[in-house]
Structures are given as structure tokens and as C-alpha cells.
């Protein structure tokens, strides 16, 4: 039978099926690759600030494998640039002003990476003025930033805070517009590791895998006037705070070190997270140790980069640190880590509670050396249980980070 338009019923049916199949095929097509401009790599004097970038790149690689990513970094050292380009050979770097202008013009989305605040606020504002969609992935926010950058935050597609203290402050500030949620520091996704260098260090310092504690110091205020004297003026007030609390704070970690050695029989490795800490490892942590403990403690008398540190932390039984990112790198590698938080530090320490490690964070002014010692010895005596806790926390962070990068759209 033929209709008025000359199509047989059979032909009409075939055409309808073909059209439906086409719709289904289009619905199943993967999303179009996007060009993402990542603003990250804030500085290279801190293995944590180095780690933000490869962590975020690993997340994008895993969850957005078809997207093209360009990194807009602050100045990179040749060593750090090599770390990044070796692990991510497809990565494009926008290092010059011309390259950055071109990358911003070409991008489909501007992503501000994890960091201690809105470090890339100027570049994010350029994206906003250019009409580019943008978002913040894993940042801590201060009250001052919430007041000064309301318009910038309001214009974002999303703001993921790396700690719920920042998230609660953001929501309390009443900034409307962006999707907001907890999105952990991208360092939790770090998979960069130099196992050869790590094995060499272990051999040099007579350390056995799974049988040593890494301990990391920190002054209450990072002395950037020492790190960058050419552009940062001395700060007598902060120097005075550092002087007043340096020994008081680190005495509690030294108690933990002594208990670790005496009660577990395992060694300790004193290591830096930032460059300024290298000459302070001995006076703050090694020199005041009891004589019976010192022979079981090794000191790294130089700075190291993130990949080497990650390789060592992966081989440690545990990490105890006043800095934030050594514990994150440790947990990223399944190693238990204890955070000793100083009151001058930012809101970021809350992140440890947010991923479920409440028993492994100590507010240093409310903590005794005995508290630190008890926690470390407990980890050392039951490493399987401690590693399980670290793995659970890593799983929480991974789930939240996946949602963070998928929000790019």
C-alpha cells in the first residue's frame, strides 16, 4: 500500500528506525573534547606547591582523557618543568605572555588549581572579563578573600573548597551563583614518584622499607623574607613568634620521635617540605634528642623535589609533620600520616578531619608530647590497621576530587 507521499509503510518504518538509531548514536557519542587552561604551579620552594599541579593533571587525565590541557604556571625551575613534562608528555605550557594570551583566547574553560587561596585571582579575573567560564578547584579561602573577591567568586561556575571550614565561610558569606562543595587538595591524586632516587636515599641512610618514620618541621610563619630576600622585607613580629614557639612546638614532635625509636625499634628520617627547613632540621629536631635515640635518626641535609619525596613517603611506615602537604603526599601513597597543626596556619588543616583522619590531627597548643608519642606508637605497632585508615581517607578524597573535575562540564 502506498501513502499520498509515495512512501510505503515498510519504507516509512525503515526510515523511522534509522532516524531513531541516529538519535541514539548521537546521545551515546562522547562529549566534545574541551580546551582547559589550568592556572597552577604557584612556586617551587615547597614540595606541596609543586605537587598541586601533577595532582590536578592526573585527575584531568583520568576523568577527562579527551580534553586538551594547557598549564599556565608561575616561573618553573628546569627540574620541576622536567618532572611535569616527563609525566605528562602531551601537556602544553604557556610560559610567556604571548603564550598565555593565546591560551586564554583559545580555552573553553579556565580552571584555577588547588592552593592556599585565590593565588591566581588576576588570571581568573582576566578569564571572567574575556567571557570564559571558570572555576576554582580545591582552594582554601580567607575571610579577607571572601570580602575582596565576591564578584570574582560569584561569577564562577563552581568553587570547590579543599576544607569545609572554607566552604562554610563561603556559604555564610552569601555569595550567590557558583556551585559550591568540598573538593580536597589535588595533591591527594599525585602519582608522581621517583622510586630509583627513593631507594638510593634509603640505602644511603640505612632505612628499610616500612620500618621508618619521616618527621617534618615547620615554623609558625614561613620566613619568605629568607626565601625571597630580593622582594620580601623582613618581618620582625613574625620572626619573634617563630623564635618564641620553635622549640616549644618541636619538643612535642621530638617526644614522638623518641617514643617511636624506643617502643617500636624503628628508625626516623628528618626531612624538609620547604627549602628554608633544611638548615633547621638539626637544631629543631635532631640536636636536642636524647643520646640513646640519636643513632637511630637520619637527617636529609638538602632540599628534594616532590617525586623523590613521594617515593620515600611511599616506603615509610608513617609520616609526622607540621606541614600539610607531606601528610597528603603520604596518604596519596597509602602511608599513614599525622598532622601537627599550628594556630598560625590557615583553615586547610580541617581537610584532615574532612577525609576522616580526625585521630591523626593535633592542634599543637592543645597537645602534649605524650599525645603525639601515643599516636605514633599506635600506628607503628599496628601498621595494617593504620594503612587501612589511610586508604579509606584516600578513597574519600578520590571520590570528591572526581566530582570536582567532572564539574567542568
CORKA-V667206 format. One record per residue. BURIAL is + if it has 16 or more other C-alpha atoms within 10 Angstrom, else -. Layout:
BEGIN
BURIAL
BURIAL
END
This chain:
BEGIN
-
-
-
-
-
-
-
-
-
-
-
-
-
-
-
-
-
-
-
-
-
-
-
-
-
-
-
-
-
-
-
-
-
+
+
+
+
+
+
+
+
+
+
+
+
+
+
+
+
+
+
+
+
+
+
+
+
+
+
+
-
-
-
+
-
-
-
+
+
+
+
+
+
-
-
-
-
-
-
+
-
-
+
+
-
-
-
-
-
-
-
+
+
+
-
-
-
-
-
+
-
-
+
+
-
-
+
+
+
+
+
+
+
+
+
+
+
+
+
+
+
-
+
+
+
-
+
+
-
-
-
+
+
+
+
+
+
+
+
+
+
+
-
-
-
+
-
-
-
-
-
+
+
+
+
+
+
+
+
+
+
+
+
+
+
+
+
-
-
+
-
-
-
-
+
-
-
+
-
+
+
+
+
+
+
+
+
+
+
+
+
+
+
+
+
-
-
+
+
-
+
+
-
-
-
-
+
-
-
+
+
+
+
+
+
+
+
+
+
+
+
+
+
-
-
-
-
-
-
-
-
-
-
-
-
-
-
-
+
-
-
+
-
-
-
+
+
-
+
+
+
+
+
+
+
+
+
+
+
+
+
-
-
+
-
+
+
+
+
+
+
+
+
+
+
+
+
+
-
+
+
+
-
+
+
+
-
-
+
-
-
-
+
+
-
+
+
+
+
+
-
-
+
+
+
+
+
+
+
+
+
+
+
+
+
+
+
+
+
+
+
+
+
+
+
+
+
+
+
+
+
+
+
+
+
+
+
+
+
+
+
+
-
-
-
+
+
+
+
+
+
+
-
+
+
+
+
-
-
+
+
+
-
+
-
-
-
+
+
-
-
+
+
+
+
+
+
-
+
+
-
-
+
-
-
+
+
-
+
+
+
+
+
+
+
-
+
+
-
+
+
+
-
+
+
-
-
+
-
END
